[in-house]
Amino acid sequence: MRVLMPDTLEEAYGMLAAEPLTPVAGGTDLLAHWPGNHDARKRAYLDLSGVSGLRFMHWGDEALTLGGLTTYSDVIWDSRVVEEFPLLADAGGQVGSIQIQARGTWAGNIANGSPAADGVPVLMAYDAVVVLGSEEGDQEVLLADFYLGYKKMRLRAHQLIRAIRLPRREYDFQRFVKVGARNAQAITKIGVALTRSEERWRVVVNSMAPTVRRCPALEAMLDEDRPVSGPEDLLTAIREDLAPIDDIRSTAAYREKTLARVLYFDLKGVCPSFA
Ligand SMILES: Cc1cc2nc3c(=O)[nH]c(=O)nc-3n(C[C@H](O)[C@H](O)[C@H](O)COP(=O)(O)OP(=O)(O)OC[C@H]3O[C@@H](n4cnc5c(N)ncnc54)[C@H](O)[C@@H]3O)c2cc1C
């Protein structure tokens, strides 16, 4: 196994342009798969941990920007983030364990491409933009448009996630719910991030489709204040937006029913059209 260790972003971009390399940030996803994956040991890796200036939180007038090496812990312990973007702390605090939160990065959560990723729904509900860097310069992609299919994304081999930008807005509703087998070290059975800003809803769900995704049919129901008299009234929109499967963690039927109940009971006192 070869591991390259750049000190600067420019060096990292040069190395990535020269040969196929797998970036390593916190290593919490990559290393978990090594024992059973012999091919993984033959690959060459780009260890990002020594790259200066990649772990930051920058507050601008218009946006909060997280660096490509910013961890869950960085965010969870920052009182300003907790106040303005509370869902980042909520979701980050439910990832794995304290040890995983200390090493795992938001960029790694995005690039891993898991449909069960817990960081991605809240970033997407805040309309996050992924900043991809390379020798060719930066490219920006809305996170909601980033995924193309299961583990497929708009990230080319010579690019790194350099930063994640979150527009600063007034929100009058923000909520993240993770349903798992227990409170820590649990992969999500269903998860949902909800935000409302300027009367526009974002509904983002994980573990119910090949990728984390926004739910346009549910968002339209909420934006248009359509009457909802019980959880079952949400099932048609859920089936339009999502495609859950039976797997070792849950069944498609449980996922649909639970999401409908979570949405209904969380929004009942918030949306006047919910009876
Ligand atoms: C015990 C355990 C529990 C876990 N629990 C949860 C959980 O509850 N919820 C959850 O969502 N996840 C969980 N995870 C998964 C993991 O911790 C997260 O996905 C984490 O955010 C990954 O970040 P990382 O920095 O460790 O990524 P890495 O493992 O370093 O990399 C993950 C992937 O992203 C790529 N990558 C990393 N950084 C970049 C970058 N800047 N640019 C381009 N590509 C990049 C890597 O090449 C790799 O493909 C768990 C993992 C473990 C081992």
The ligand as an ORCA input file, in Angstrom:
! r2SCAN-3c Opt
* xyz 0 1
  C     -18.297      2.710     14.115
  C     -18.789      3.644     13.032
  C     -20.009      4.290     13.201
  C     -20.497      5.157     12.227
  N     -21.695      5.764     12.424
  C     -22.189      6.609     11.480
  C     -23.461      7.245     11.654
  O     -24.147      7.050     12.666
  N     -23.890      8.076     10.660
  C     -23.164      8.317      9.527
  O     -23.593      9.082      8.673
  N     -21.949      7.731      9.345
  C     -21.451      6.889     10.287
  N     -20.228      6.282     10.094
  C     -19.525      6.534      8.843
  C     -18.443      7.651      8.896
  O     -17.976      7.862     10.187
  C     -18.944      8.983      8.317
  O     -19.467      8.804      7.021
  C     -17.833     10.044      8.264
  O     -18.384     11.301      8.018
  C     -16.790      9.758      7.193
  O     -15.834     10.796      7.226
  P     -14.275     10.495      7.172
  O     -13.586     11.804      7.206
  O     -13.877      9.515      8.210
  O     -14.173      9.832      5.716
  P     -13.084      8.813      5.140
  O     -13.301      7.446      5.696
  O     -11.709      9.373      5.235
  O     -13.519      8.839      3.599
  C     -14.820      8.429      3.197
  C     -14.938      8.577      1.679
  O     -14.871      9.937      1.316
  C     -13.730     10.213      0.457
  N     -13.252     11.524      0.895
  C     -12.994     11.910      2.176
  N     -12.702     13.206      2.220
  C     -12.750     13.662      0.936
  C     -12.561     14.942      0.339
  N     -12.267     16.041      1.059
  N     -12.711     15.036     -0.999
  C     -13.043     13.946     -1.738
  N     -13.257     12.712     -1.235
  C     -13.118     12.592      0.096
  C     -12.802      9.052      0.683
  O     -11.978      8.803     -0.442
  C     -13.788      7.912      0.917
  O     -14.291      7.451     -0.302
  C     -19.717      5.399     11.058
  C     -18.477      4.754     10.911
  C     -18.009      3.896     11.881
  C     -16.679      3.209     11.685
*
